[in-house]
Amino acid sequence: MKRQGSIFLFIPVMLAVSCSGTHKKQNESSSLFKDAIITKAERFTLRKTDSCTILNIIDPWQGANGIKKEYYLTGNKSSLSLKTDSSRIICVPIRKIICTSSTHLAMIAALGEADAITGVSGLGFIYDKYLSERAAKGLISDIGYDTGLNNELIIKLAPDLIMMYGIGSESAGYEGKLKELGIKVMLNADYLETDPLGKAEWIKLFGALFCKEKMADSIYKSIAESYNQIKTRISSNINSRPEVMLGLPFKDSWFISPRNSYVSKLINDAGGNYLWQDTESSVSTPYSLENVYLKSLNAEYWLNIGNVNSKKEIILFDPRLEMIPCFKNNNLYNNNKRITSKGGNDYWESGTIHPDIILKDIASILHPGLFENYELFYYRKIE
């Protein structure tokens, strides 16, 4: 599955959803979503028509500009009078799905549809215990990655849909090859959302695919209410905003997320001040190690430190890093507390639909005592 990371971009949206099925289910969906709005997500829209629900995925890969993927969700394919590419028509509720990102797994599981997952990219990245057990029983297969996708296995699994994440313009090539095999493919852009709640709101898309809109809406509302309550408590009880740095160098560069990014938003809402708050971009920007090192001399906390488990591992990247004040002061915290022996990290799985818990973790790190007796869930101290 996708190695886990996230950033940016934006576009206005609104939502109205229904699935054809029983008369009762249609009425329930219509009444619930008649006036529903997608409040935070900027990369997809859902719009109800008489014959289907129209789903648009907007700029589904980093750097995309003006790209729109349109799909038609319907419970009765014959009811569509649209003259459109049949590969864009998705019959719902879907029964079998292949996922290429761990973020998709958490949302499907939250809707009680874990049994629908028949394939993934990288079994080792699964954290969820139930899904891991199904994989061990051979009920979930590993389809490979990108150009290494096992097309024969995919055909054998016969999914109703493959949910892919866009990694660049080459995603269109992968999509095209699968479509030639008669496989329905949908590009998912949740990892590009700039707002934590925007990313979590993609559960509504899965709600539409599984005809569980009411449940998806209820789950999202609960997440949003929790997040906003925690955010309000933080802003009402802090007197300072400590400087925060992120990441690790990769070869000769240190890729920095700009201020208009998912992680920057989390830091700000948690009562911190992101070191690169003065930058803005639609992509991560490479900086020299020297540039980041000088900036980091102002950092009070260092978060999301790659895959490291100790301070010794950090020094291996560059000995100068031990001179950073937050390194000396032991203010190092990584988001890999919940991780499997094979590298599956729950921060990138269930954390997608629990930004409220991530927010509380970060706030507890930056402002000790703010939440009395709170134990970090996704984060742990690096020593």
Secondary structure as UniProt FT lines:
FT   HELIX           23..33
FT   TURN            34..35
FT   STRAND          44..48
FT   STRAND          53..58
FT   TURN            62..63
FT   STRAND          68..74
FT   HELIX           77..79
FT   HELIX           86..88
FT   STRAND          89..91
FT   STRAND          97..99
FT   HELIX           102..110
FT   TURN            111..112
FT   HELIX           114..116
FT   STRAND          117..120
FT   HELIX           123..125
FT   HELIX           129..136
FT   TURN            137..138
FT   STRAND          141..142
FT   HELIX           146..148
FT   HELIX           151..157
FT   STRAND          161..165
FT   HELIX           170..180
FT   TURN            181..182
FT   STRAND          185..188
FT   HELIX           190..192
FT   HELIX           196..200
FT   TURN            201..202
FT   HELIX           203..209
FT   TURN            210..211
FT   HELIX           213..237
FT   STRAND          243..246
FT   TURN            251..252
FT   STRAND          253..256
FT   HELIX           262..269
FT   TURN            270..271
FT   STRAND          273..274
FT   TURN            275..278
FT   STRAND          285..288
FT   HELIX           289..296
FT   TURN            297..298
FT   STRAND          301..303
FT   TURN            306..307
FT   HELIX           311..317
FT   HELIX           319..323
FT   HELIX           325..328
FT   TURN            329..330
FT   STRAND          332..334
FT   TURN            341..342
FT   HELIX           346..348
FT   HELIX           350..353
FT   HELIX           355..366
FT   TURN            368..369
FT   TURN            372..373
FT   STRAND          380..381
//
